[in-house]
Amino acid sequence: MAYLEPADYTNYGLPAGTTADWITAATALINSYCRRPDLNVIQYTERLRVTAGAQTVRLSYLPLAPLTPATTPMVSLEGRYARPRRGEIPQEPLIEIAWAFALPGQWTSIDATLVDFDPNTGELTLPWNVLGLPFNEVQATYTAGLAAIGDDVKSACAQIVRNAQATPALNASMSRIDTMQIKYFSSSLIDETVQAWLNPYVANRLG
């Protein structure tokens, strides 16, 4: 979905006759820079390692936001119990029970209502198991993105188009703008101003 509609063009400094291919190419460039398929609210699944001694993980795509009609961005969670070393478990005598049921190394569902999360930082705080077993890996399915595309993203889209139209190699007599061509000039099209607008939405990690 393009981040600027024709009705927005003049409001963000573009000629009313701007063709849709400029906006489509700029939108694709924004998604590539932000390392995500879309800035609108969509579903993601990530498998994350939990640092030893911690009960938190940080999701990559922000901000966390529910996808209507859901009321929470957390769709499902699974955790894999760690294989702890001696002295790492608060209730160490109970570890023998855990081993008897082969819990360490197994995946289990986590009640999403028991997980505390920050929608802006993407940090999840995981609950402890009744036996005191920590998780060493988590698989989270969640939704994230913008419920409405804001002025910052729209301004970035318009600025990329203006930068592209001012680039001689792109502003040739062409009926359509090739996405691969505009991608080639991404370093000059996404200037510092555009980066400042988009940086809050860049995924925290590659992949």
CORFENFEN-V136799 format. One line per field, one symbol per residue. ss: DSSP state (h for helix, s for strand, l for the rest). A space follows every 10 residues. Layout:
# CORFENFEN-V136799
ss->???
This chain:
# CORFENFEN-V136799
ss->lllllhhhlh hhlllllllh hhhhhhhhhh hhhlllllls lssssssssl lllllsssll lllsllllll lllsssssss slllllllll lhhhhhhhhh llllllssss lhhhlsslll llssslllll llllssssss sssslsllll hhhhhhhhhh hhhhhlllll llllllllhh hhhhlhhhhl lhhhhhhhhh hllllll
